[in-house]
């Protein structure tokens, strides 16, 4: 099976998880220099802030949907993660560019591999931070939400998954970055409403008054959900029929 330098999580993890092989590290065999994508998807989009079971909260049934407070808490966790890892993500982008330049210049594979090996300790730090983010998000869910997620773990897809091309990786990353930009103000609004509701409770306001505050989050929540669906549809449109089958297999 061909190797790759792809670290994809979140929505794109639905494809990656169908591959029976382990993720390829920067120290992969010489025939692995194909797609060089060191920046994980979870580093550029809150849509990738999924639970440890690999099931996105957006798939929860209506009666278990996240509350305003939960969405605000998850958004805050993701923002903190992005801030904490910003330096490492910038370093990964620089290594990516250096490796791409070496490939375009026809440098030996060993030289390209030496460049990519510089990313190994950085990826370990970022992935460790992401695992903590997943654990923190998992703690935000209610027992009922966690039980539903546990019972809907994605099944194995076999060995017919098709790898993403370098161009697909770039396009998907751009889609996710545009998604984050488009929902950032709504996520901030949801957080501010949740904080206002928390303060109202602490000040002894009635349940009706708190509910009226939280109701103001309905519209920004709707916009974020619509943006998530648009992002998923846009990613699906980039995939080949084989990749779409792998995606659907993972989600079914």
Secondary structure, DSSP 4 states (H G I P E B T S, - for coil): ----EE---GGGHHHHTT-SSPPPPTT--GGG-S-EE-S-GGGT-GGG---TTS--GGGS-GGGPPPHHHHHHHHHHHHHHHHHHHHHHHHHHHHHHHHHHHHHTT--HHHHHHHHHTTHHHHHHHHHHHHHHHHHHHHHS-HHHHHHHHHTPPPP-TT---PPPHHHHHHHHHHHHHHHHHHHHHHHHHHHHHHHHHHHHHTT--HHHHHHHHHTTHHHHHHHHHHHHHHHHHHHHHS-HHHHHHHHHHH-
